[in-house]
Amino acid sequence: MFMKARQLIDLAAEHYAERDVERIKQAVQFSTKAHEGQMRASGDPYIQHCFKVAETLIDWRLDSNSVIAGLLHDSVEDSGVSLLSLEELFGKDVAFLVDGVTKVGVARAGMADISTYLPQTRDNLSKLLVAVSHDLRVLLIKLADRLHNLQTLQYLSPAKQRKIARESLEVFAPLADRLGIGRLRLQIEELAYAYVDPAEYSRLKKLIKKRLGKSHRKLAKTRQEVEKTLTDTGIPHTMDGRIKSVYSLHKKLRKVNGDIERVYDLIALRIIVENKNQCYQVLGILHGLYQPMLTKIKDYIAAPKPNGYQSLHTTVLTPEEQIVEFQIRTQTMHERAERGLAASFYYNEQKVTNNYVDRSASELPRNLQWITKLQMLTDRLQSGERLKGGELAVDLFADRIFVYSPKGDIFDLPEGSYPLDFAFAVHSDIAVHAFAVRINGKIAPFNRKLQNGDIIQVETKRTSNPKSDWLNWAKTARARQKIRQFLAKQP
């Protein structure tokens, strides 16, 4: 045990100032004593779990207070340690973070199964909001905690394995994705899916291996051709391959009716360059070498995904009739895709400012502005205000898309939204008089689902009002609530 503690402290010393390392060392000693005699289902001392959570938080480059809170995150709930004692020893910030993680655990304990785990009731949602909304680090500590629990899931009963795995797929993996931590999302999905559907997991893993065996030689030739061309052109770069994860393949197959031949990105070649201009240069070079599939070109640099992900994607057809996807990005974009803007960049930039220390309302990056919505709801709940059901249905775990107004304003909507969802996001007075809609300059029906990057213009007429069938063409809680309110007032 002493060896593991020493290793953790040595790791911390590589990334934090001497004063912070001393505080982390103190937290190691405190947590070890608090969990003395407690064991995990694996038979290991419980403190090893705390060490693994802290190690993950160091890897994500969170601030030292987050690492300390990771070491202490179960001390209040499992060891009877008081928050006051934590505050006296480690400061208000650490106590605040531990309290937040503890409240998430309490909220989860009150939810009997996965159908009620997603926050659907006022009480459970308010607990979750109060726990997480004022500091993203609480969420990140809980994600690190969940990752290690998944890594040791084999020691639990089959019933607990399935429950934890399922809620991990349906809640924690999408949450990691919303925070832009792509590497963590993949880790959670792969670990969890193996328990949720072990037979299908095994089948898809064999299918991937079989497909890769057939295409490996052709792909190696394509990679060599691209490497040589980029080197000859004088563009500094690194290049590697990315194999689609089992769970990602499972989701993709559902979209293409199970046809593996329509999955073009089973393996992708990733090219990392120095700057944005070189990204577009490489794209042009690839299209000069191979035939591009025009419908498969995606520019996530000009229009990032809602979680901040940036990259150029293109799918090409080689002379050997092999379909290959390329991803092109800078090193900074790659780091953000792997580690997450919230974990690696936002807090590193903000932690030395007064706003960060005070947790005041400094403006979040655009892709994290959904957090502000949670903060506003939390403040209203804490003030005793009774909120309506529609307001509480926060689309926290939904896949998101970015759409635009004709003036270039960006709106963040759940995937599968309709023009009316956009209209109500802009303004209710506009939405209730919606007469027609133009998407990318062309008239479109109200039942046309929006796509990432669509430009939407709502045309109004004072005599036009919501009709009952509008509920079939609205996905967001706000739009459906406003439509129902208008219909209820009609004679």
C-alpha positions in Angstrom: 0.0 0.0 0.0 2.9 2.3 0.8 4.3 1.7 -2.7 1.0 2.7 -4.4 0.8 5.9 -2.3 4.4 6.8 -3.1 3.7 6.2 -6.8 0.7 8.6 -6.7 2.7 11.3 -4.9 5.5 10.9 -7.4 3.0 11.3 -10.3 1.6 14.4 -8.7 5.1 15.9 -8.4 5.4 15.8 -12.1 2.5 18.1 -12.6 2.0 20.3 -9.6 3.9 22.8 -7.5 5.7 21.6 -4.3 3.0 23.2 -2.0 0.2 21.4 -3.9 2.1 18.0 -3.7 2.4 18.4 0.1 -1.4 18.9 0.3 -2.0 15.9 -1.9 0.3 13.9 0.3 -1.7 15.0 3.4 -4.9 13.9 1.6 -3.4 10.5 0.9 -2.6 10.0 4.5 -6.0 11.3 5.7 -8.0 9.1 3.2 -5.9 6.0 4.0 -6.8 6.4 7.7 -10.4 7.2 7.0 -10.9 4.0 4.9 -8.7 1.8 7.1 -10.2 -1.7 7.3 -12.6 -1.1 4.4 -12.4 -3.5 1.5 -13.7 -3.5 -2.1 -15.6 -6.4 -3.6 -12.4 -7.4 -5.3 -10.8 -8.0 -2.0 -8.4 -5.0 -2.4 -8.2 -2.3 0.3 -10.8 0.5 -0.5 -8.1 3.2 -0.5 -6.9 1.8 -3.8 -10.1 3.0 -5.5 -9.4 6.5 -4.2 -5.8 6.3 -5.5 -7.1 5.3 -9.0 -9.6 8.2 -9.1 -6.9 10.7 -8.1 -4.6 9.2 -10.7 -7.2 9.7 -13.4 -7.8 13.3 -12.4 -4.0 13.9 -12.6 -4.0 12.4 -16.1 -6.8 14.8 -17.0 -4.7 17.7 -15.7 -7.3 19.0 -13.3 -6.2 21.3 -10.5 -4.7 20.0 -7.3 -8.0 20.6 -5.3 -9.8 18.3 -7.7 -7.2 15.6 -7.1 -7.5 16.0 -3.3 -11.3 15.8 -3.6 -10.9 12.7 -5.6 -8.8 11.1 -2.8 -11.5 12.2 -0.3 -14.6 11.7 -2.4 -16.0 8.8 -0.4 -14.8 9.8 3.0 -18.0 11.6 4.0 -20.5 9.0 2.8 -18.5 5.9 3.7 -16.3 6.9 6.6 -18.4 9.4 8.6 -15.9 12.2 8.1 -17.5 15.6 8.4 -17.4 18.3 5.8 -16.3 20.8 8.4 -13.2 18.7 9.2 -12.3 18.6 5.5 -12.8 22.3 5.2 -10.5 22.9 8.2 -7.8 20.7 6.8 -8.0 21.2 3.0 -10.0 24.4 2.5 -13.5 25.4 1.3 -13.0 24.5 -2.3 -12.1 20.8 -1.5 -15.0 20.6 0.9 -17.3 22.0 -1.7 -16.2 19.4 -4.3 -16.5 16.5 -1.9 -20.0 17.7 -0.9 -21.0 17.8 -4.5 -19.8 14.3 -5.3 -21.5 13.0 -2.1 -24.8 14.6 -3.2 -24.6 12.9 -6.6 -24.2 9.6 -4.8 -27.2 10.4 -2.6 -29.3 11.3 -5.6 -28.3 8.1 -7.4 -29.1 6.0 -4.3 -32.6 7.3 -4.4 -33.2 6.0 -7.9 -34.3 2.4 -7.9 -33.4 1.5 -11.5 -32.2 3.0 -14.8 -35.7 4.0 -15.8 -35.7 6.5 -13.0 -32.0 7.2 -12.9 -32.3 9.7 -15.7 -33.6 12.8 -13.8 -37.3 12.8 -14.5 -38.8 13.8 -11.2 -38.5 17.2 -9.5 -36.8 15.9 -6.3 -34.2 13.8 -8.0 -33.4 16.3 -10.6 -33.1 19.1 -8.1 -30.6 17.0 -6.1 -28.6 16.4 -9.2 -28.7 20.0 -10.3 -27.6 21.3 -6.9 -24.8 18.7 -6.8 -23.2 19.4 -10.2 -24.2 22.7 -11.7 -22.0 25.2 -9.9 -18.7 23.4 -10.7 -17.9 21.1 -13.5 -15.1 19.5 -11.5 -17.8 17.7 -9.4 -19.0 16.0 -12.6 -15.4 15.1 -13.7 -14.6 13.6 -10.3 -17.7 11.5 -10.5 -16.8 10.4 -14.0 -13.3 9.3 -12.8 -15.0 7.4 -10.0 -17.4 5.7 -12.5 -14.5 4.7 -14.8 -12.7 2.8 -12.1 -15.9 1.1 -10.9 -16.4 -0.1 -14.5 -12.8 -1.4 -14.6 -13.5 -3.6 -11.5 -17.0 -4.6 -12.5 -16.1 -8.3 -12.8 -16.2 -8.6 -9.0 -19.8 -7.7 -8.6 -22.9 -9.9 -9.0 -24.4 -10.3 -12.6 -27.4 -8.1 -11.6 -25.2 -5.3 -10.4 -23.0 -5.6 -13.4 -25.9 -5.1 -15.8 -27.4 -2.2 -13.8 -24.1 -0.3 -13.5 -23.1 -1.0 -17.1 -26.5 0.1 -18.5 -26.6 3.4 -16.6 -23.0 4.0 -17.6 -24.0 3.6 -21.3 -27.1 5.7 -21.0 -25.9 8.5 -18.6 -22.1 8.6 -18.0 -20.8 8.0 -21.5 -23.1 10.7 -23.1 -22.1 13.0 -20.2 -18.4 12.5 -21.0 -19.2 13.2 -24.6 -21.0 16.5 -23.7 -17.9 17.5 -21.8 -15.7 16.7 -24.9 -13.8 13.9 -23.2 -13.8 11.6 -26.2 -11.2 9.1 -24.8 -13.3 8.7 -21.6 -16.5 8.2 -23.6 -14.9 5.3 -25.5 -13.5 3.7 -22.4 -16.9 3.8 -20.7 -18.7 2.5 -23.7 -16.4 -0.4 -24.3 -16.3 -1.5 -20.7 -20.0 -1.2 -20.2 -21.3 -2.7 -23.5 -19.4 -5.9 -22.8 -21.7 -6.4 -19.8 -24.9 -5.0 -21.3 -24.9 -7.4 -24.3 -22.0 -9.8 -24.0 -23.0 -12.0 -26.9 -23.4 -9.1 -29.3 -20.2 -7.5 -28.0 -18.3 -10.7 -28.8 -19.9 -11.0 -32.2 -19.0 -7.5 -33.2 -15.4 -7.8 -31.9 -14.9 -10.8 -34.1 -16.5 -9.0 -37.1 -14.1 -6.1 -36.6 -11.1 -8.4 -36.5 -12.2 -10.2 -39.6 -12.8 -7.0 -41.6 -9.5 -5.5 -40.5 -7.7 -8.6 -41.6 -9.0 -8.3 -45.1 -8.2 -4.6 -45.5 -4.9 -4.3 -43.6 -2.6 -4.7 -46.6 -4.5 -2.2 -48.8 -4.7 0.3 -46.0 -1.0 0.1 -45.3 -0.4 0.9 -49.0 -2.7 3.9 -48.8 -1.0 5.2 -45.7 2.4 4.9 -47.3 1.2 6.9 -50.4 -0.2 9.7 -48.2 2.9 9.8 -45.9 5.2 10.1 -49.0 3.0 12.8 -50.6 2.8 14.9 -47.4 6.5 14.6 -46.8 7.3 15.6 -50.4 5.0 18.5 -50.1 6.8 19.7 -47.0 3.9 19.5 -44.5 5.1 18.5 -41.0 2.7 15.8 -39.7 2.1 12.7 -37.7 -0.2 9.9 -38.8 -1.9 7.0 -37.1 -4.9 4.7 -37.4 -8.1 4.7 -35.4 -10.2 1.5 -35.2 -13.9 2.0 -34.5 -14.9 0.8 -31.1 -17.3 -2.1 -30.6 -20.1 0.1 -29.2 -19.6 2.8 -31.8 -20.0 0.0 -34.5 -23.1 -1.2 -32.7 -24.7 2.3 -32.9 -23.6 2.8 -36.5 -25.1 -0.6 -37.6 -28.4 0.5 -36.1 -28.4 3.5 -38.4 -27.7 1.4 -41.6 -30.0 -1.5 -40.9 -27.2 -3.8 -39.8 -25.4 -3.6 -43.2 -21.6 -3.6 -42.4 -20.9 -2.7 -46.0 -22.3 0.7 -45.4 -19.9 1.4 -42.5 -17.1 3.3 -44.2 -15.2 4.4 -41.1 -14.5 1.1 -39.4 -10.9 2.2 -39.5 -9.8 5.8 -40.1 -6.4 7.3 -40.8 -5.7 10.3 -38.6 -3.4 13.1 -39.8 -2.2 15.6 -37.2 -0.6 18.8 -38.5 0.7 22.1 -37.0 -2.1 24.6 -37.9 -5.5 25.1 -39.4 -4.4 26.1 -42.8 -2.4 22.9 -43.2 -5.6 20.9 -42.3 -7.3 22.3 -45.4 -4.1 21.8 -47.5 -4.0 18.1 -46.5 -7.7 17.8 -47.4 -7.0 19.2 -50.9 -4.0 16.8 -51.3 -6.2 13.8 -50.3 -8.8 14.8 -52.9 -6.1 15.0 -55.5 -4.9 11.5 -54.7 -8.2 9.8 -54.4 -11.9 10.2 -55.4 -13.8 11.9 -52.5 -17.2 10.8 -51.6 -18.8 14.3 -51.6 -21.6 13.5 -49.1 -19.0 12.3 -46.6 -16.9 15.5 -46.3 -17.5 17.1 -42.9 -15.9 20.3 -41.7 -16.0 20.3 -38.0 -13.3 23.0 -37.8 -15.5 25.7 -39.3 -18.6 24.3 -37.5 -17.5 22.4 -34.4 -19.7 19.7 -32.8 -21.6 20.9 -29.8 -19.0 19.4 -27.4 -16.3 21.5 -29.0 -14.8 18.7 -31.2 -12.9 20.0 -34.2 -11.5 18.1 -37.2 -11.9 17.6 -40.9 -13.4 14.3 -42.0 -13.4 13.0 -45.6 -14.1 9.6 -47.0 -12.3 8.6 -50.3 -12.3 5.7 -52.8 -8.8 4.5 -53.6 -7.7 2.9 -56.9 -7.9 -0.5 -55.2 -11.6 0.3 -54.6 -11.1 0.6 -50.8 -13.1 3.1 -49.0 -11.0 5.0 -46.4 -12.0 7.7 -43.9 -9.4 10.4 -43.0 -9.5 12.7 -40.0 -7.4 15.8 -40.2 -6.7 18.1 -37.2 -4.1 20.1 -35.3 -2.4 18.8 -32.1 -4.5 21.2 -30.1 -7.7 19.9 -31.7 -6.5 16.3 -31.0 -5.8 17.1 -27.3 -9.2 18.6 -26.9 -10.9 15.6 -28.6 -9.0 13.2 -26.3 -9.1 15.0 -23.0 -11.9 17.4 -23.3 -12.1 21.2 -23.3 -13.6 21.3 -19.8 -10.9 19.1 -18.2 -7.7 20.1 -20.0 -8.3 23.7 -21.1 -11.1 25.6 -19.5 -10.2 24.9 -15.9 -6.5 25.2 -16.5 -7.1 28.7 -17.9 -9.6 29.7 -15.3 -8.2 28.3 -12.1 -5.9 31.2 -11.4 -8.5 33.9 -11.8 -10.8 35.4 -9.2 -13.8 34.3 -11.1 -12.6 30.7 -10.8 -11.9 30.9 -7.1 -15.3 32.6 -6.5 -17.1 30.3 -8.9 -18.8 33.4 -10.3 -20.5 33.6 -13.7 -17.5 34.0 -16.0 -18.6 33.2 -19.5 -18.2 29.5 -20.4 -17.0 28.4 -23.9 -19.9 28.2 -26.3 -20.0 24.4 -26.3 -20.4 24.4 -22.5 -23.1 27.0 -22.2 -25.7 24.3 -21.4 -24.1 24.4 -17.9 -25.5 27.9 -17.5 -29.0 26.6 -18.0 -28.4 24.2 -15.1 -27.1 27.0 -12.9 -30.2 29.1 -13.6 -32.6 26.2 -12.8 -30.6 25.4 -9.6 -30.8 29.0 -8.3 -34.6 29.0 -8.9 -35.0 25.6 -7.1 -32.9 26.8 -4.2 -35.0 29.9 -3.8 -38.0 27.7 -3.3 -39.6 28.4 -6.7 -41.8 25.5 -8.0 -40.8 24.8 -11.6 -43.0 23.3 -14.3 -42.3 19.9 -15.6 -41.3 21.1 -19.0 -38.6 23.4 -17.6 -37.1 20.5 -15.6 -36.7 18.3 -18.7 -33.2 19.5 -19.3 -31.7 17.8 -22.4 -28.5 17.1 -20.6 -27.8 13.7 -22.0 -29.2 14.1 -25.5 -27.0 14.3 -28.6 -26.8 17.9 -29.7 -26.6 19.8 -33.0 -25.7 23.3 -33.9 -28.0 25.3 -36.2 -27.9 28.9 -37.3 -30.2 31.8 -37.8 -29.9 33.8 -41.1 -27.8 36.4 -39.1 -25.3 33.7 -38.0 -26.5 33.2 -34.4 -25.8 29.7 -33.2 -28.5 27.6 -31.4 -27.8 24.4 -29.6 -30.6 21.8 -30.0 -31.0 18.1 -29.3 -30.5 15.8 -32.3 -33.8 15.0 -34.0 -35.2 18.6 -33.5 -37.6 20.2 -35.9 -38.0 23.7 -37.2 -40.5 24.5 -34.5 -37.9 23.6 -31.9 -35.6 26.2 -33.4 -38.5 28.8 -33.6 -39.3 28.4 -29.9 -35.6 28.6 -29.0 -35.5 32.0 -30.8 -38.6 33.5 -29.3 -42.1 32.3 -28.4 -43.8 35.2 -30.2 -42.1 34.2 -33.4 -42.9 30.5 -33.0 -46.6 30.8 -32.3 -47.1 32.7 -35.5 -44.9 30.4 -37.6 -46.3 30.1 -41.1 -43.5 28.6 -43.1 -39.8 27.7 -42.7 -36.8 27.9 -45.0 -33.9 25.6 -44.4 -30.7 26.6 -46.2 -32.7 29.0 -48.4 -35.4 26.4 -49.5 -38.9 26.1 -48.3 -39.2 23.0 -46.0 -42.0 21.3 -44.1 -42.4 21.5 -40.4 -41.7 17.8 -40.0 -38.3 18.0 -41.6 -35.6 17.1 -39.0 -32.8 19.6 -38.6 -29.2 18.7 -39.4 -26.0 20.0 -37.9 -25.1 23.3 -39.6 -28.6 24.1 -41.1 -29.5 27.7 -41.5 -33.2 28.2 -40.6 -35.4 31.1 -41.3 -38.9 31.2 -39.8 -41.6 33.1 -41.8 -44.6 34.4 -39.7 -48.2 35.4 -40.2 -50.3 37.0 -37.5 -53.2 34.8 -38.4 -51.1 31.6 -38.0 -51.4 29.9 -34.6 -50.3 26.5 -33.1 -52.3 23.5 -34.0 -52.6 20.2 -32.1 -50.5 18.4 -34.7 -47.6 20.8 -34.0 -46.8 18.5 -31.0 -45.8 15.8 -33.5 -43.2 18.2 -34.9 -41.6 19.4 -31.7 -39.0 17.5 -29.7 -37.7 20.0 -27.1 -39.4 20.4 -23.7 -39.7 24.2 -24.2 -41.4 23.9 -27.6 -43.9 21.2 -26.4 -44.6 23.1 -23.2 -45.3 26.4 -25.1 -47.5 24.7 -27.7 -49.6 23.0 -24.9 -50.0 26.3 -23.1 -51.3 28.0 -26.2 -53.7 25.1 -27.1 -55.0 25.1 -23.5 -56.1 28.7 -23.8 -58.1 28.1 -26.9 -61.9 27.8 -26.5 
